[in-house]
Amino acid sequence: MKDIETEVDIDRWMRSFYVKLLNDKITAPKFLELDLETHFPKLVNFWAFVLLDKEGYKTNVFDKHIHLKLEKEHFTTWLHYFNESTNELFSGEKADTAKLRVKLIATTLYHKLHGEYEVF
């Protein structure tokens, strides 16, 4: 299995991930009003910034998620599908980095939303 190498890889990965999120009773309601075709390029840009050192991503990820009122079960489910999608498609340094970074993102976002630390 190959590692995450291109924005095309990231797009395929995020689409696989979101199919899982949209079919789960816990996470699906959080995406009801999201225009996915507008959202996917933002996801690709974010992960290209994180994993491929692509410049240009300036959006504050946390501000974009505060209104969702995410609870621990949302984070746990989201992380499960993120890791599952990553492991199904990729293997290597970038894939491992993505899984580490997403735990940090989840922990930080949870703290900002709830004022307490939950290590995921």
N, C-alpha and C positions, 0 to 999 in steps of 0.2 A: 504494500500500500504506500502511496506517495504522501508527501507532506503538503501543507498549504503553501502554495507558491505564487498564485496569481489572484487578481480580483475576480476572475471567472470562478476559480476554486471557492472563493469566499461567497460569491453569490449563490452557487450551488449548495454550499454548506448552510447558509442562512435560510434558504428556501426549504431545505430538508428539516431544519430545526423548527421553523415556523409551522410547517404542516403538523408536527407533533404538538406544538403549543395550541394551535387552533382546534385540535381534536381532543383536547383534554378539558374535562369539566371544571377544573380549578383555574386554568390559565385562559381558556377561550374567552370568557366574559371580559377580560381586560383588553381584548383586541377588537371588540365589536365595532368600534368607530374608527379604527385605524385603516387608512388607505395604504395597503401593503405595497402597491406598486410605487408609491411615493416614498415609503419607508425603506424598502430594500436598498436603494442607492445610498441612503444614509448609513445603514448597517454595513454595507460593503466599504464605504469610506472610513468608518470608524475602525473596522478590523484591519483594513489595509494600513491605516495609520499605526495601529498597535503592533501588527505582525510583520508588515512589509516595509515599514519606515516611510510610507508615503506621506508627504507633507500636505497640509491644507485643512485638516480636520480641526475645527475650532469650537464646535458646539459643546455646551455643558451637558453632559449625559445625565447628571443628577437632576437638573432643573426640568428636563424633558420627562422624567418619570414620577415626580412628586405627586402629581394629580391622580395617579393610578391607585393610590391607597393600598399599596402592596403589603401583605402580611407574610409571616414566615413560610406558610404553606405555598405561597406563590414563588418565593425564592427557591425553596427546596425543589419544587416541580420544575421550575425554569432551569435550574442547574442540572437536574437529572437529564432533561432532554438536550441541553447544550452538550453535555459530556457524551451522551449516547450518540448524538448526531456527529460529533467530532470523531469519536472512535469508529463509527461505521464508515467514515469517508477518508480519514487521514491517519497517518502515523509519522511521528518525527518531532523535531525540535519546535517547530512553529505550532503544531497541534498541542504539544505539551505546554507551551507558553500560553496558548489561548485558554487552556483549562485552569492554569494557575491564575491568570489575569482575571478570569471571570469570577473566581472565588473572591478575589480582592475587591472587585467591583460590587459583588453582591454584599459582602461584609460592610463595605463603606456606605453603600446606598441604604442598607438596612439601618445602620447607625444613624445616618442623617434623617431618616424617616421616623425612627422610633427612639432615638436617644440612648440606645443600648447596643452593646456589641453581641452579635451572634456570629460565631465562626462557622462558615459553611464548608 
